[in-house]
Each structure stands twice: as structure tokens, then as C-alpha cells.
């Protein structure tokens, strides 16, 4: 109990506790909503593919209009 009392009463101990709580919170959110999260919606998964196709077609149109020599 003396160790816990020292941790919670010292200023540096409180910083360690706060950092630990923040790390746990971030880890929980990453587990729930991260790239392979269990509550993640797949709404944004196809957006990158759509954007890449738009950029590709735009670049193709520009190359047809201004061919490189």
C-alpha cells in the first residue's frame, strides 16, 4: 500500500497515471474503431479506390490533350 500511496501522492506518479489512462483509452478506441476494429463501419474502405480512379482518369485526359514529346 505504501507504493500505491507514493505513486498517487507524488507529482511524477500522477503524470505516469495520467499517461497510463490516456494510453488505455487510445488503445480501447483503436481496438473498437481502428483499421480492424470490431465496431468499425466499412463506409470509408472504398473511398481510396474511387479517388485513385478519379485521379487516374483525370491524368489520362490531361495526357491526351498535352502529349509529351
C-alpha positions as CSV (number, residue, x, y, z in Angstrom):
1,X,0.0,0.0,0.0
2,X,2.9,2.3,0.6
3,X,3.9,2.0,-3.0
4,X,0.5,3.0,-4.3
5,X,0.3,5.9,-1.9
6,X,3.7,7.1,-3.1
7,X,2.6,6.8,-6.7
8,X,-0.7,8.6,-6.3
9,X,0.6,11.4,-4.0
10,X,3.7,12.3,-5.9
11,X,3.5,14.7,-8.9
12,X,5.6,12.5,-11.2
13,X,3.5,9.5,-10.2
14,X,0.3,11.3,-11.2
15,X,1.9,12.0,-14.6
16,X,2.6,8.3,-15.0
17,X,-1.0,7.5,-14.0
18,X,-2.4,10.1,-16.5
19,X,-0.3,8.8,-19.3
20,X,-1.3,5.3,-18.5
21,X,-5.0,6.2,-18.6
22,X,-4.6,8.0,-21.9
23,X,-2.7,5.0,-23.4
24,X,-5.5,2.7,-22.3
25,X,-8.2,5.0,-23.7
26,X,-6.4,5.3,-27.1
27,X,-5.9,1.5,-27.2
28,X,-9.5,0.9,-26.5
29,X,-10.7,3.2,-29.2
30,X,-8.2,1.7,-31.7
31,X,-9.5,-1.8,-30.7
32,X,-13.1,-0.8,-31.3
33,X,-12.8,1.6,-34.3
34,X,-9.3,1.0,-35.7
35,X,-8.4,-0.5,-39.1
36,X,-9.6,-3.9,-38.0
37,X,-11.9,-2.7,-35.2
38,X,-14.9,-4.7,-34.2
39,X,-17.3,-1.7,-34.4
40,X,-15.8,-0.1,-37.5
41,X,-18.1,0.8,-40.3
42,X,-16.8,-0.1,-43.7
43,X,-18.1,3.2,-45.1
44,X,-14.6,4.6,-45.9
45,X,-13.0,1.5,-47.3
46,X,-13.9,2.1,-50.9
47,X,-13.1,5.9,-50.9
48,X,-9.4,5.5,-51.7
49,X,-10.2,3.3,-54.7
50,X,-12.7,5.7,-56.0
51,X,-10.3,8.6,-55.6
52,X,-7.5,6.8,-57.3
53,X,-9.8,6.1,-60.3
54,X,-10.8,9.7,-60.5
55,X,-7.1,10.8,-60.4
56,X,-6.2,8.2,-63.0
57,X,-8.9,9.3,-65.4
58,X,-8.1,12.9,-64.9
59,X,-4.4,12.3,-65.6
60,X,-5.3,10.2,-68.7
61,X,-7.4,13.1,-70.1
62,X,-4.6,15.6,-69.5
63,X,-2.0,13.3,-71.2
64,X,-4.3,13.0,-74.3
65,X,-4.7,16.8,-74.5
66,X,-1.0,17.6,-73.9
67,X,1.1,14.6,-75.2
68,X,4.7,14.5,-74.0
69,X,7.3,14.6,-76.7
